[in-house]
């Protein structure tokens, strides 16, 4: 299964995360890991796919993938080591 395609950027990866129930948001691709959106309301509701897909299909303005943990991602918890 191919989850990355150079003509589609991170769209296919974002789609797989979204389909798995993970709440994702777009990040700036400048090394800062800053969100491209105000995300506070998405801590309690899912970021809609029609908006997600718009950020990840733009090849001229690429987006990184941010994962919002907690209740909107099925109580996902991430431990960084």
Buried (B, 14 or more C-beta within 10 A) or exposed (E): EEEEEEEBBBBBBBBEBBEEEBBBBBBBBEEEEEBBBEBEEBEEEBBEEEEBBEBBBEEEEBBBBBEBBEEBBEEBEEEEE
